[in-house]
Amino acid sequence: MARISFSYLCPASWYFTVPTVSPFPRQRVAFLGLFFVSCLLLLMLIMDFRHWGASLPRDRQYERYLARVGELEATDTEDPNLNYGLVVDCGSSGSRIFVYFWPRHNGNPHDLLDIKQMRDRNSQPVVKKIKPGISAMADTPEHASDYLRPLLSFAAAHVPVKKHKETPLYILCTAGMRLLPERKQLAILADLVKDLPLEFDFLFSQSQAEVISGKQEGVYAWIGINFVLGRFDHEDESDAEAPQELAAGRRRTEEAAKILLAEFNLGCDVQHTEHVYRVYVTTFLGFGGNFARQRYEDLVLNETLNKNRLLGQKTGLSPDNPFLDPCLPVGLTDVVERNSQVLHVRGKGDWATCGAMLSPLLARSNTSQASLNGIYQSPIDFNNSEFYGFSEFFYCTEDVLRIGGRYHGPTFAKAAQDYCGMAWSVLTQRFKNGLFSSHADEHRLKYQCFKSAWMYQVLHEGFHFPYDYPNLQTAQLVYDREVQWTLGAILYKTRFLPLRDLRQEGVRQAHGSWFRLSFVYNHYLFFACILVVLLAIILYLLRLRRIHHRQTRASAPLDMLWIEEVVPMMGVQVGP
């Protein structure tokens, strides 16, 4: 009987083949952990590098250019991170409301809020003016809130409704209100505080409606212009010291001027005194262009009538025998009335004579350090100073003469003299032909001759500016931003707001400060992390290589054993 024996290869393979060897789980976990931590550090450093790169100092003019471009765009009222603030400037001739906005504070305790004037959908500044001044409510203070309602309604339509409750409102009154008796001032303010919160949800309290002093107004104007010029930017230590050097210079001011010094802290914390400034500031009530004209008319009226009585003349008593006013354009007729007295005047257009007649109104004293009205003037280093002329200084050079910008005394005097010498009929025809600024009106044409002579006297005889001084610019905009004292006011009044944000960020910064190293150390740590990652990869590859060699050596004799075992079993035996 034949027998056949057959071998089973599969069971033999199960017994003698060695499975693929893989790294031990512990080693794999250790490697992955090291690799993950290294990648995390590398990512954090990259993020930190981006932050560092963004904070690198760039050319300041380029930064200001970018800021100007951004400010000319319409304000994104859909941005929830924007905050808003309102300032009402209640002046002598009218009131204006300014709407400001600012993003979240940048976290630097040395920086003020980045406050800018809001722009509407047409990229126009959000501002509205009404006339007359709020002082017109002196005898009817119960209507003061009605008077301001159009301004606040205008602002409420531009500020997002959900932001109203956190939008501060400041109502600040200036020259017109200062001239009122205190009881009338308080009555007007009381009506505003009582009635406005009933209609508007803005953040508004009694302390936010006030009559500010001339010194306060001057300080706010100083803050506003220096903020726009970037003088409060402290990007490095040398910049941070600059304001203190200015303050130190003011400390040398004479004892006589101490009353004219204003000291204030722009820091976000009163405990930090590195942003304390001492500024020479004073106000000259009654020396503005409009009020100066009234003073001049009073002077002319009294002197002319007295001269008539003494000499038996009738100058100015009738239109046929008018007083020839050198401060009005040639041929312009006008009437000056004071109480029951009337003076008929006709323009003579003599600018030089006009200036001479205005000189007594400066009320100068014989003291060399006195300016207008005998007030002490802090010494000015004209060789190392920069000045900007706003308001009437700008209107007087630009609206009619069209020479606004860098001021040059002789050029201004020649243009003003030529204007005064023109016939009134010629000037009015030029006005109708649109040859003057769009802001010019008949009132400006009428009193331009007087105001140009007054400004010239105030600047050179009152404040002692050199006639050929090159570092004075008459301006309405600086870096495309309208500079108003209201900007300085809201900067000053919101100076403590950044501290709130800084405190909210304190905990998060404390936890994250361990890796916020300076760049001097970060670039070493950056390369160290790269080396750690590379080392981990190399170690892992070497480990795999050793495992592979071990697997190869272990599997060679087993394969031979399998062959030796299998070969004999492959034979076929046939037998009985």
Salt bridges, closest charged atoms under 4 A:
GLU63 OE2 - ARG58 NE 3.84
GLU71 OE2 - ARG481 NH1 3.13
ASP114 OD2 - LYS116 NZ 3.80
ASP139 OD1 - LYS184 NZ 3.13
GLU142 OE2 - HIS143 NE2 3.97
ASP146 OD2 - HIS143 ND1 3.36
ASP146 OD1 - ARG149 NH2 2.85
GLU166 OE2 - LYS163 NZ 3.40
ASP195 OD1 - LYS194 NZ 2.72
GLU199 OE1 - ARG149 NE 2.85
GLU210 OE2 - LYS493 NZ 3.04
GLU217 OE1 - ARG178 NH2 2.60
GLU235 OE1 - ARG60 NE 3.93
ASP239 OD2 - ARG60 NH2 1.99
GLU255 OE1 - LYS258 NZ 2.61
GLU263 OE1 - ARG278 NE 3.27
GLU274 OE2 - HIS110 ND1 3.77
GLU297 OE2 - ARG293 NE 3.06
GLU297 OE1 - ARG338 NH2 3.02
ASP298 OD1 - ARG338 NE 2.34
ASP325 OD2 - ARG293 NH2 3.13
ASP334 OD2 - LYS446 NZ 3.23
GLU386 OE1 - ARG231 NH2 2.89
GLU392 OE2 - ARG444 NH1 2.90
GLU392 OE1 - LYS451 NZ 3.74
GLU398 OE2 - ARG402 NE 3.18
ASP418 OD2 - LYS414 NZ 2.73
GLU461 OE1 - ARG364 NH1 3.00
ASP480 OD2 - ARG68 NE 3.60
GLU482 OE2 - ARG96 NH1 3.71
ASP501 OD1 - ARG500 NE 3.75
GLU505 OE2 - ARG104 NH2 3.19
GLU505 OE1 - ARG508 NH2 2.72
